Amino acid sequence: MNRFTFFRQVVTGLLLSIIGSVLMMVLTPVLGSQDASRVVLLILSFGYVLMLLQHLAPRIGITMVVSGWLLTAALLLLFNPPLLVWVVVCSALLWLVRSGLRYQRLYPFTLDALLTLFALCCGIAALLYSQRVGLALWSYFLVLAFSAAIPARPSSPRLSGSTTDVFTQAETNAQRALRQLQKLPR
């Protein structure tokens, strides 16, 4: 079952857009526009990373992904670069996590990078044109939802079709043997 679907990405993008818009309205009077944007960016990127971990369900690397995000957030907070650098770094981190968990070939990895860059451009254009954070976030996450259409790695990359058939046949034979054993008189 592919849990990383376009519909789930759209719903997640809508939820994150609403959360980001509400947080911006609440935090802007308290922190100012620049600092509120930074806090909202960190919250939304962590929410997206958690969504990726839930939908893609990796067996290994969860601690490394969360640690990488925490390290990136700490470095951004420590050095406090311009807001555009924050946006680009968070987008790049989300792309690396999504691509690292989904792809094993260079072609889909590069295609996802181009899609992330296009999503970033759409989000920035929507923000500049409409001056609405919610619309900018929605544009960004809606374009990112198309990453579900990029073909991902198979669920078990080391098993080829012939090896899987051998294991399926062995499982079928074992089930048949168990049924025959249960029919034997005791």
VENVEN-V912821 format. One record per run of one state. SS is the DSSP state (a for helix, b for strand, c for the rest). FROM is the first residue (numbers start at 0). LEN is the number of residues. Records with the same first field share a line. If there is no record, write none. Layout:
SS: FROM-LEN, FROM-LEN
This chain:
c: 0-5, 31-1, 56-5, 79-3, 102-3, 130-2, 149-11, 183-3
a: 5-26, 32-24, 61-18, 82-20, 105-25, 132-17, 160-23
